[in-house]
């Protein structure tokens, strides 16, 4: 909560100093802003912390590593954002990289044995 409050204060100050604030522009993007604030920052972060408490380390690492992937796919599904083929391929590459990073390497050192 302190992190969110700190970011809010710092970003508000910086926006007032360096940005032109238009309430009309804010009105045009109010639903994505509310989704981001309530669903992503509030609900998802809270559920992530609660779920992580009961999840073994390896699956937790996989889920945490794919946060950006699920964010993009969630935006496509729930907000109607259109992704290019390149972006879908990028999602697949990230997902495969995360899965491959969790597979055992097969070396003796990884298994706890002495190096060859």
C-alpha positions as CSV (number, residue, x, y, z in Angstrom):
1,X,0.0,0.0,0.0
2,X,2.9,2.3,0.8
3,X,4.4,1.6,-2.7
4,X,1.1,2.5,-4.4
5,X,0.8,5.7,-2.4
6,X,4.4,6.7,-3.1
7,X,4.0,6.1,-6.8
8,X,0.7,8.1,-6.8
9,X,2.3,11.1,-5.1
10,X,5.5,11.1,-7.2
11,X,3.7,10.6,-10.5
12,X,1.1,13.3,-9.7
13,X,3.9,15.8,-8.9
14,X,5.8,14.8,-12.1
15,X,2.7,15.0,-14.2
16,X,1.9,18.5,-12.9
17,X,5.4,19.6,-13.7
18,X,6.0,18.0,-17.1
19,X,2.6,17.1,-18.7
20,X,-0.4,18.9,-20.0
21,X,-3.3,17.5,-18.1
22,X,-6.5,17.3,-20.1
23,X,-9.7,16.1,-18.4
24,X,-11.2,15.4,-21.8
25,X,-8.4,13.0,-22.6
26,X,-8.8,11.4,-19.2
27,X,-12.5,11.0,-19.8
28,X,-11.8,9.1,-23.1
29,X,-9.7,6.5,-21.3
30,X,-11.5,6.3,-18.0
31,X,-12.5,2.6,-18.4
32,X,-9.1,1.3,-19.1
33,X,-7.7,3.5,-16.2
34,X,-10.3,2.0,-13.8
35,X,-9.6,-1.5,-15.0
36,X,-5.9,-1.0,-14.5
37,X,-6.3,0.6,-11.0
38,X,-9.0,-1.7,-9.6
39,X,-8.5,-5.1,-11.4
40,X,-4.7,-5.1,-12.1
41,X,-3.3,-3.2,-9.2
42,X,-6.0,-4.1,-6.6
43,X,-7.6,-7.5,-7.2
44,X,-4.8,-9.2,-9.2
45,X,-2.0,-8.1,-6.9
46,X,-3.9,-9.2,-3.8
47,X,-4.8,-12.6,-5.3
48,X,-1.2,-13.0,-6.4
49,X,0.1,-12.6,-2.9
50,X,-2.6,-14.9,-1.4
51,X,-2.0,-17.6,-4.1
52,X,1.8,-17.4,-3.7
53,X,1.5,-18.2,-0.1
54,X,0.1,-21.7,-0.9
55,X,2.0,-22.4,-4.1
56,X,5.3,-24.4,-4.3
57,X,8.3,-22.3,-5.5
58,X,8.6,-23.7,-9.1
59,X,5.0,-23.2,-10.2
60,X,5.0,-19.8,-8.4
61,X,8.1,-18.8,-10.4
62,X,6.4,-19.8,-13.6
63,X,3.3,-17.8,-12.8
64,X,5.3,-14.8,-11.7
65,X,7.4,-14.9,-14.9
66,X,4.4,-15.0,-17.1
67,X,2.7,-11.9,-15.5
68,X,3.4,-9.7,-18.6
69,X,2.2,-12.4,-20.9
70,X,-1.2,-12.8,-19.1
71,X,-1.5,-9.0,-19.0
72,X,-1.2,-8.7,-22.7
73,X,-3.6,-11.6,-23.3
74,X,-6.0,-10.2,-20.7
75,X,-6.0,-6.8,-22.5
76,X,-6.8,-8.6,-25.8
77,X,-9.6,-10.6,-24.3
78,X,-11.2,-8.1,-21.9
79,X,-10.4,-4.8,-23.5
80,X,-10.6,-5.8,-27.1
81,X,-7.0,-4.8,-27.9
82,X,-5.9,-6.2,-31.2
83,X,-2.5,-8.0,-31.3
84,X,-0.4,-8.5,-34.4
85,X,0.9,-11.9,-35.4
86,X,4.3,-10.8,-34.2
87,X,2.9,-10.0,-30.8
88,X,1.3,-13.4,-30.5
89,X,4.5,-15.0,-31.5
90,X,6.3,-12.9,-28.9
91,X,3.9,-14.2,-26.2
92,X,4.5,-17.8,-27.3
93,X,8.3,-17.2,-27.2
94,X,8.1,-15.7,-23.7
95,X,5.9,-18.6,-22.5
96,X,8.3,-21.2,-23.9
97,X,11.3,-19.5,-22.4
98,X,9.7,-19.5,-19.0
99,X,8.8,-23.2,-19.3
100,X,12.2,-24.1,-20.6
101,X,13.9,-22.2,-17.7
102,X,12.1,-24.4,-15.2
103,X,13.1,-27.7,-16.7
104,X,15.9,-29.6,-15.1
105,X,19.2,-29.2,-17.0
106,X,20.3,-32.8,-16.7
107,X,23.9,-31.9,-15.5
108,X,25.4,-33.5,-12.5
109,X,25.9,-30.1,-10.8
110,X,22.1,-29.4,-11.2
111,X,21.3,-32.7,-9.6
112,X,23.6,-32.0,-6.6
113,X,26.5,-34.3,-7.7
114,X,30.1,-33.3,-8.0
115,X,31.2,-31.6,-11.2
116,X,32.7,-33.9,-13.8
